[in-house]
């Protein structure tokens, strides 16, 4: 039987194994979310699927220090070495071309999660414009506008193997762009996977 047009289901994804190593460095950020249980799912329409898998990724840093941009959509969320792309200093972004417009209900993002750190100025936008001159911001933890994309009210968070689930509210878009501005362990920007 076909599900009703507005039928919802829980978002389903596989999480990689936790890989924390070393002694965690205390993270002191004014907008850090308090510790608690990570959000592991959210309601999405029945039949939702990962439309980012295997799609083309571009970046503000065209020659990453480590890894390849296609790691971001290769389906592998492992936190180990050899599974992430490392971009340079300051505010950097990765952008996924979904190849056509979709109704996007959730975006899942994994930064480097082998060390307990938080990324600065995590901003997630969607657009039908590949230059993002017109964009919809879905998440923004930049509480001082240091990335020049507006002051955000969303919390910074400690990276874990559960990544971050962002409610995309059914936004219609072809392109997804994710920003960060270094992290509490070093000044670099890392991405493992985006769904």
C-alpha positions, 0 to 999 in steps of 0.5 A: 500500500502506498503511504499517504502523502504526508506520512512520516517516518524516523530518519534512518542512518548508520553511525560509525563507531566512536573513536575518541583518542587521547585526553580531551582538551576542555572546550570553552565556548560561550555558546557550547550546547550542554552535554546530553544525549545526541539527537539520533533521528527526526521525522522525515517523509516516508521514502526519504533517501540520501540524495547526496551520496556520490554527488560532486563536492567543491570547496573554498579550498580547491586543494585540500591538505589531506584527503579528497573532496569526494570523501564528503559524499562517499558514504563512509563516516569512519572517524579514522585517518584516511577518511576525512578531507582537511581544508585550510585555515579561517572560514572554509566551505564544502558544497554539494551539487545534488544535480537537481532541486530536491525537498530537503528535510534533513542534513547530517554532517560529520566533522572529524570526530576522533578528538573531542573538539567543537568546530567554530562557526558551523553554518549550513545553507541551501540554495538553487544558486551555485554562488550562494548569493541567495541562500537559506541558512538552516544552522548557524553557530557563529555567535559573533559574525566572525564568518561574515554570514550573520550572527547565529543562534544555534549552539556550538557542539562537541563532535561525536560519531553521531555527527549533527542532524539539522532540520532542513524544513523541506527546503527546496534546493539543489546545492548544500554548503557547509561552513566552519572556521577551524576548531577548538583543537587546531585552526583547520577544517575537516569533513568526513561525510554529509548526508 
